[in-house]
Amino acid sequence: MAWAEKVYKVRDGRQTKQFTWRGVYILPSGKRDTKPGFETRKLAEKWGEQQERAIEEGAWIDPAKRSTQFEEFAKTFMASRRKRGRTSGTRWDNLENHILPKWGQVPLGQIKWFEVDSWQQTMDVEDVRRGHCVSLMSTIMTGAVDAGYLTVNPLFGRRRTRDTYGDGAKQKPPKIGVDGTVRPEDAIRVAERLGPAVGIHVLTTGFLGPRWGEGLGLHRDNVLLTRRQPWGSGFYECPVIRIVEEYAEYQERDEDGSKKGYVLQLEPTKNDGSTRDVDVPPFLALLLRYHLQDWPHARVFGTSSGTAWRRGNWSRTFRPACDGRDERVKRRGVSYRAAWEPILPGLDMRALRGLHDTLQSQIGVKEPLAYEAAGHRRPGIKAHYQKPTPEMRQERLDGLQEIFERAMGNLGMETLWGRVSLRRGSSWT
């Protein structure tokens, strides 16, 4: 039974006749806990009775846990919720660079949605990063509820306020080109400029849509396999690439978040939907066949020595092909390098993956196949009922082939690295 005790005020080291009330109740451990500062006995007793009722109902939270600082629990959470290397690295980056400087020393019980929503609007980062930070905070707070530190997550299910005042209302300039649009002609021109060993990676991303790490992880044993599927009275066959793993580059950390250095290593694909076979149109099957004949390494796309590209090294190779470069005059110890005019400033591999999905929409690829080819999980019950058919597959391949041939014609090109002929009667097999 909870009770109340008088707490006399002290002035100049001497007890006065003035007093307040302190609520007292018994903890599950048998020890007593108190809270001072109540003006009346009734209020103090009521508070104590509420704590006892919560204990009986299993809803009581230890005040010491509610006072745990966000940073302390966040490290506990990160150590107990191990993710794929790249995902874990991104989470730690968001924590260290954005979340902990603001919220690290705040007790869990004092974090309120209004303050979090106001803070995220002031973050000097892209809106998608703001969303990731708030989402991570909410995930950690839900973990605190599950671990018995809080009774409710005040961030759960809340919609962020977008910044629509001043500069926040201005339309952001596109990262790529003048309108953000990537054309198949752009992918072809960049690929031609980079040469067959590197350009084939660009074309494969633009027309098949593997993620960056998936492309690096593609093994030659999984290229140009044959899909064989019943079709009418016979079977439908087409070449595929099989995506089962990917390379991830990230900063490795200890369980407490201490940095250990950058690693580049193979990992399983992102999720079940990412492990997939992607049908390959005829022009790309031919180019990949040539590439496998020339390329001596196990991983189909990589540096000339067969290792996976580091992002920095790839950028030094890829960026000039898209953004252009100045002429370099020949001098002692330095070879001549011709100038390159820009093709599509800002183009990156993510945008090329987006090009593939855009082309699928353009040619009307049906949803079951569009989600499969992109490596996305299709939401809803239709994912269980609707499956890709051979007719859908052939329609997609015909559409991608037509787009490639039309783009080559628009560029006035009949060959690509001297390996593709658009002359009438040429064979793609």
N, C-alpha and C positions, 0 to 999 in steps of 0.2 A: 504494500500500500504506500503510495507516494505521500510525502508530507512536506511541510514548509518550515524554514528556520529563519530567525531574525539575523540580520547582518547589520551591526551598528557602525555608523560612520565615525571616522577618526579625524580630529582636527588638532594640529600642533602636537601630535603624538599622544593625544588623550581621547578616550572614547567619549562620544557625546550621547545624548538621549535620542538622536535621530537615527532611524534605521530603515532598511529595505528588507525584502524577503528573498530567500533563496529556495528554489525548488530542489527537492531531493527524491531520487528513486534508485532502485537496485538494478545493477547491470546483470546480464546473463551469467557473468562470471562470479556473481555474489558480492562484488564490490559496489560501492555507492558512487553515483555521479550526481553532480549538482550544476545549477545554472543560477547565478545571482542576478540582482537588478530588478526584481519584480516589485511593484508599488504596493501590492496587497497580498495577503496570505492566499486568498482564493485564486488569484492568477498563478502564483507559484505552484500551488497544489494541482491546478488544472494542467499546467505544463508537465509536471511529473506523471500525472495519470495518462496523458497522451503518449509519453514515452513507454510506459508499461503496457499500454494497449497495443502499441506498435510491436513491442517485443512478443506479446502473445500471438499476434497475427503474422509474425514472421516478416514484418515490413520495417523493422527498426534498423537504422543505419548508425553505426558508431560515429559520434561526432569527430573523432580523431581521423577517421577515413574521409569524411566530408571535407576536412581541412587539409587533406593531402594536396600538395601543389600539382598543377597540371603536368609539369615537366617530369616529376617523379613517376606519376602513373603512366605517362606516355612512354617512357623508357621500359617500364614493366610490360606494357601492352605490345610494344614493338618486339621485345624479346620473346613473347609468347605467341605471336602471330607471324610466323615466318612466311614470307612470300617469295616469288621468283625474284632472282637477283635484281633485275632492272626495276621491277615494281618496288622492291624494298628500298633501292637507292633513291628513287623518285620521292618516296614517302619521307625519307630522312632529309632530303634536300628541302622539301616544303616545311618540315618541322624546324630545321636549323635556320633557314634563311627568312622565314616569314612568321611561323606560328609561335615558336618558343620566345623570340624576343618580346612579343607582346603578352603572351598568356602563360609563359613558363612558370612564373612565380605566383600565379593566381590560384587560390584554393578551388578545387573542383566544385564545391558547393556554392561558389560565388560567381560562376560563369553563367551569364544570362544571354538569351538570344538577341535582345535589343543591342547590347554592347558588341556582340560578335558581328551582327549584321552591319552595324555602323562602321566597325573596323574594316570589314572586307571592302566596303565602298571606297575607302581611302588608300587601299593598297596600290602601289605604283607598278602594277604588273598587268598582263592581259587578263581579260575577264575569265577565260577558261582556267587560268591559274588560280584566280580567286575562288572559283567553284571547287577546284581540287582541294584547296586548303580548308575550306569550310566543310567539305565532305569528309576529309580526314579527321578534322576535329570532332565531327559528329560520330564517326566510327569509333574513335577513342572514348568519347563520352558514353556511347552505348556499351563499350567494354567495361567502363567504370560501373555502370548499372548492373551488368551481369556479374561483376566481381564484388558487389555489395558495398560500393563506395557511395552510390547515389540511388535514390528511388526512381528518378526519371531523368531522361536525357532532354534538356531544354532545347537542343538543336534539332532533334529528330523531326523529319517531315516538314521543316520550315522552308519556305521559298525565299531565296535571296532577293534583296532589293537591287536592281540594276541602276547604275549611275546614269541619270538622264539630264543632269544639270551641266551647263557650260560645255567644256570640252567633251564630257561624257556623252553628250547628245550628238556630237559630230560623227559623221560617217568615217570609219577608219580607211585609210588608203590600202588597196590590195597589196599583198606581199609579192605577188607574181604578176609581172607585166603591167598593163594599163588597166585591166579589168578582172584579173584573177583567173582568166580562162586559159586552160592548157589544151592545145590542139594536137591531134596525132601527128600533124606535120612538124610540130615543135620537137616531139619525141624522136622522130625520124632524123631530123637535122642534127640534134645533139648526138644521137647514136652514131651517125655517119662521121661526125667530127671527131669523136673519141676513138674510132677504130673498132674492129670486130671483137677484140678480147674484152673491152670495157663496154662498148656500145650495145652488145647483146644483153648485158645486164639492164641497161636503160630500156630497151625495147620490151624485154620480158616483164619488167615492172609496169610499163605503160599499157601493155595489152593483156597481161594475165593477173596483175595486181598483187603479187606477194608483198608482204611487209618487208622492211629493210632487213631485219634480222633473219627472216625466212629465206630471203634470197641468198644471203651469205651462207646459210646452213644447208642449202640445197646440194645434195650429193649426186654425183653422176649416175649412181645406180638407181636413182629415183627420177631420172629424166628420160622422156620419150618411152615410158612404159605404155602398155596398151590397155585401154578400157574395153571390155567385151561384155555387152549387155544385150539380153534377148530383145529382138525387135521384129515384129511381124512373124513371118515364118522362119526367120534366120536370126542373125546377131548383128548388132551395131558395134563397130570398132572405131576408135580414134586414139591418137597419142595423148598422153597426160604427163604432167609433172606431179610428183607426190611430195607434199609438204608435211614433214613429221617432226622437224626440230628447227631451231633457230639460234643464231648467235646473239648474245646480249653483252653489251659493254656498259659497265657501271662501276661505281666506287664501292668496293667491298668494305663492310663494317663489322665490328664486334657486336655482341648482343646488347651492349650499352650504347651503341652508336658511334664508337670511336673509329676513325677512318683507318683503313689498312692499305689503301692503294687501289688503282683501277685494274680491272680484270676484263678479259674478253673470252667468253667461253660458251659452249653449246648448252642449250637448255631445251626442255620439252616445249612444244608450241604453247601459245598463250592460253588456250582452252580447247574443249572438245571440238568446237566448230572450226578451229584453226587447223586441225589435222585433216587434210583433204587431198583429193586428186583434182587437178584443174585441167580441163580440156584445152589442147593447144591447136590453134588454127594452122593451116598448111604452111603459110609463109614462115611462121616462127618455128615450126617443126623442122623445116629445111635448114634454117639458120642455126638452130640448136644442134642439129646433126653435124653440120660443118664445124661448129665450135667444139663439140666433143672430140672430133677427129684431130683438131689442132691442139687442144688444151690437155696438158699432161697430168693435171692435178685432180685430186679426188673431189674437192668442192668446186662446183661449176663456175661460180663467180667469186673473184678475189684478186689479190695482187699478182704480179707476174711471178712471184715466188710461191704462190699457192696458199698464202695465209689470208685470213679474213681481213677485210679493210677496217682500219681504225677510222673513226668518223673524221678526224682531222686530216688524215692522208687522203681520204675520199674527197673531202671538200676541196683540197688543193688541186685535185685532178678534175673534179666535176664542175666546180664553180666557174672557172674560166670558159669552159665550153658553153655554159648558159649565159654568163654575164658579159663575155668578151674579155680581151686582153690587149695590151699594147705590144707593138713590135719590139723585139730585142735585137739590137745590132750585134753582129759577130765581133768578138774581141778575144784577146788571148785568154784561153782557158774557158771561154763561154761560147757556145754554139749559137748560131742564128735561130731566131724564133719569129715566125710570121705573126702579124696581128690577127686577131679574131674579132669580127663584129659581133655584138650581142645577138643572141637568138631569142631568149626569153629570160630576162633578169629575174632572179628570185626563185626560179624553178628548183624544186627539190624532189627527193624520192617519194615523199609522202604525197606530193601533188601528182606525181606520175601514177601512184597507186589509185588516187582519186580519179585520174583520167580513165582508168580501166572501168571503174564503177559507173562513171558518166557515160562511157560508150555502151555499157550494158543497158543503161536506161534508154539511150538513144535508139538502139535497135530492138527495144522491147523484150529483153530477156525476161522470162517469167520468174516470179519471186522465188520459187523453190531453188532454181538454178542460180539466180543472181546472188542469193545469200550464200549458197554453197561455194561458188567461185571466189567470192570476196573473203571467205573465212569468217563470216558473221553468224551468230546464232539468231535464227529467225524466231521472233516472239510469237506467242499465242498458240492456240490449239492447231492452227493450220500447219504448223511445222511437223506435226505428227501424222497428218492426213495427206498432205501434198508432197510428192516426190518428183525429182527431175526425170523426164522421159527422154528417149533417144531423139525424138522430134525436137524437143526443146534444145538439146545439146547441139544438134546439127544446125538449127536456126541460129544459135549463138555463134558457132564457128563460121558460118557463111557470112554473118553480119560483120564480124571482126575482120575477116578476109577482105570483104568489100571495102571497108573503111581504110584498111592499109593500102590497097591498090589505088583507091581514089586519092588518098593523101600523096602517094608517090607520084601520081599523075599531076596533081596540083603543083608539086615541086619540080616537075619536069625531069624526074629521075626514073631511069629504067633499071638501074642496078643499085644495090646497097653493098658496099665493100666488094663489088664485083661478083657477088654471090647470089643475087636475086635478079631474075630477068622478067620484065613485064611484057616482053614481045609476045605477039599472038602465037598461041600454040606451045608456049613454054610449060614445063611440067613443075608442079610443086611437090612431087613425091620423090 
